[in-house]
Amino acid sequence: MIGGLMKMTSRLTIATAFAAFATTGAMAADLGGNCCADLEERVAELEATTARKGNRMQSLTIYGQVAKGIVIHDDADVTASNRATIRDMNGRSGTRFGFKGNAKINSDLSAGFLIEIGVDNSQPIHGASSSRFSQVIITSKRMGTVKIGQGSQATDGITEIKLGGALSGLFSGGESVDASPTAATAHNNSFDGGRQTGVTYSSPEMAGFVFYSGWYNGTNQNTVNNATTYQAALRFANEFNGVRIAAGVGYSRTEQLTGLNADQEIFSGSASIMHVASGLFLNGAYGDVQNGITGRFGAAGGSTNDYDGWGISGGIARKWLPLGKTSIEIRYTDFESATQNVNPHSYGVGISQNIDAAAMDVYLLWENYDTDIVGTEDVNVVSVGTRVRF
């Protein structure tokens, strides 16, 4: 009898608990209908204004920078009212934003993508944008990396290797070339690769060395329409006893599909050394361009469209202020053009200040350009600006 009473009590307890649970659940459901509508609306609004990953496999990173500079020059070929302009510094390091992702396939392989857009509001009316990168990237830790699509060629930046400095690359010219036609004439010599559609391979790093090669089809600043370009480059970076060294050398051959006389070969490279403790650095670059089938690496003779150039810069980069590192640099570049039989050159000095807490830098530059053309005066260019990265 006692056992039967206990069983009955247990059944009543379970029934009571079930009824209480059902009642509580009904109340909760009712409360949810009344109180969560506003919450759901807020979540929907947040989702509509937040960048999200497309799926759970690929990581997603959004990055970029906003760069603005004021350029003042005394170029007589430009009307006085246009000798002071606001630039997006697309010759130095312009405004841009990008998206990159990566997913691990296994312990060795990974696959990802890179999309980057450049923005230049220096252009008339509404400005201009350009696709800088649009690539699929496949990486093997053992075999290296393959990049397919629009992106940097194997020799892109090969003459701009610098461990320190306030100025742009020795051959890039920066925003001065963008703003002044005379400066562009004196510095319109490119030895680097650019960004072009094709396939680029880079090897794994070995003792500081990385090998690059690539095949490209289309047009960039060093090629002509309907051209195919083959490139190879070797880069090195390491540190020995407090001294950092970085260097690179590259070769590029462009074959014009509609005429052999437009073939082009470029040999170029740069090197940089820095004493870490003192911050003293020295940079150097050289480039040689041969146009025509009888170029530097072909048969005897040469093309009248050939040119070469060299540049050197030096300075110091140290953290004198709590804000961040300060860089001071002076430079000189020299070109020789067989086409015009002239020897244009330039020199300049610059200072830049990093502001670490804001991922920002500010700079002040002065540069002088001489075209070596009779009747053309030197041009002085002063640039002041800033860049904020995100």
Order of alpha helices (4+ residues) and beta strands (2+ residues): alpha-alpha-beta-beta-beta-beta-beta-beta-alpha-alpha-beta-beta-beta-beta-beta-beta-beta-beta-beta-beta-beta
